[in-house]
Amino acid sequence: MKNNHNLTLTDVTTARRRIAPYIVETPVIRAHKLEPLFNGAEIYLKLENLQCTGSFKVRGVANKMLNLSPEELKRGVTAASSGNHAQAVSYVSSRLGVDACIVMPVNAPVSKVEGTRGYGAEVVLCGYTGEDRDQKCQELIRERGYSLVHSHMDPHVITGHGTVALEVYEQLRGCFDEIVFPCGAGSLTSGGALAMKLLDDTITVTAVEPAEVPRFTESCKAGQAVTVQMGQTIADGLRVSKAEVINYDLIAGNVDHLLTVDEDSIARAVKEVVTKAKIVAEPSACVGIAAALAGRIDTAVGRKIVFVISGGNIDPSMLADLVNR
Ligand SMILES: *Cc1c(COP(=O)(O)O)cnc(C)c1O
């Protein structure tokens, strides 16, 4: 039986109104130049790489922080992240004039640490694993009274991310057959799939994760949220080994197709998106296109398919390597 954790379309429309001053409505474009790669489908891209901070993460973070009390905001926030969530929390905190301390791994890419500091937050480097970072966050919560802005287990984060689907639906006036979400910890997919199915349950919802870290594919097989071994993927935003229950329940209940994709297809997708569509997207954002390239998505003539390009924060050197492959 479907368990939407009592989340409704109103939660998503309310989130949209609340976060509007803090985000941009990103464009949906038709990517004519990508279409010859497939079998005649119309290919649309929702460009969250053009979102504030370069990824959709700011949506859920803004919705979460705008639901904290004035007292909580005054005390400040903390978050654990190695990448885009960190930058989003730093950005929203500075917009709201709130103190933020972000815990990042010792081996975080310099560009992401600098990006996070650049928006104004304090950054503490701590250990290598998610557990190391979570422990440090708990310490900050105890010592400084901070509130936690979790990257994916929070209903406000999930419904905030769900606004992506709401926007696409309005921008295309409901006129599309399928929407494809990149899936890591699953908060974008859970919010987006929930909103999509509540708006129109005839639209096919697809989620794509790297074959190297197939936490939701394995969870669906097991019928419960499981943890998989961490593989090697260039999609750094999707490097999450554990499926949490709330994300699993929403995905199991609202996603029609859950696909995995190989690393070569992800690398090729980044190259095709940059060179043909002229869009700078990070590997995590290209797993949907990668699945289509691998023949896993029905791209028959006449179908209209929306791919959520979830972010554009890629190191220039990696972009150069992928384009030159
Ligand atoms: C975080 C992130 C994802 C994955 O989102 P989840 O909610 O963790 O599944 C995908 N793409 C980009 C660019 C991200 O930053």
The ligand as an SDF file (V2000), in Angstrom:
LIG
                    3D

 15 15  0  0  0  0  0  0  0  0999 V2000
   21.8100   16.0430   -4.6150 C   0  0  0  0  0  0  0  0  0  0  0  0
   21.8370   15.9320   -6.0890 C   0  0  0  0  0  0  0  0  0  0  0  0
   21.1750   14.8860   -6.7680 C   0  0  0  0  0  0  0  0  0  0  0  0
   20.4640   13.7880   -6.0560 C   0  0  0  0  0  0  0  0  0  0  0  0
   19.3930   14.2490   -5.2880 O   0  0  0  0  0  0  0  0  0  0  0  0
   18.8180   13.3120   -4.1310 P   0  0  0  0  0  0  0  0  0  0  0  0
   17.7240   14.0880   -3.5600 O   0  0  0  0  0  0  0  0  0  0  0  0
   19.9650   13.0990   -3.1710 O   0  0  0  0  0  0  0  0  0  0  0  0
   18.4110   12.0390   -4.7630 O   0  0  0  0  0  0  0  0  0  0  0  0
   21.2080   14.8880   -8.1490 C   0  0  0  0  0  0  0  0  0  0  0  0
   21.8580   15.8370   -8.8450 N   0  0  0  0  0  0  0  0  0  0  0  0
   22.5050   16.8460   -8.2300 C   0  0  0  0  0  0  0  0  0  0  0  0
   23.1980   17.8610   -9.0680 C   0  0  0  0  0  0  0  0  0  0  0  0
   22.5220   16.9320   -6.8380 C   0  0  0  0  0  0  0  0  0  0  0  0
   23.1730   17.9430   -6.2350 O   0  0  0  0  0  0  0  0  0  0  0  0
  1  2  1  0
  2  3  1  0
  2 14  2  0
  3  4  1  0
  3 10  2  0
  4  5  1  0
  5  6  1  0
  6  7  2  0
  6  8  1  0
  6  9  1  0
 10 11  1  0
 11 12  2  0
 12 13  1  0
 12 14  1  0
 14 15  1  0
M  END
$$$$
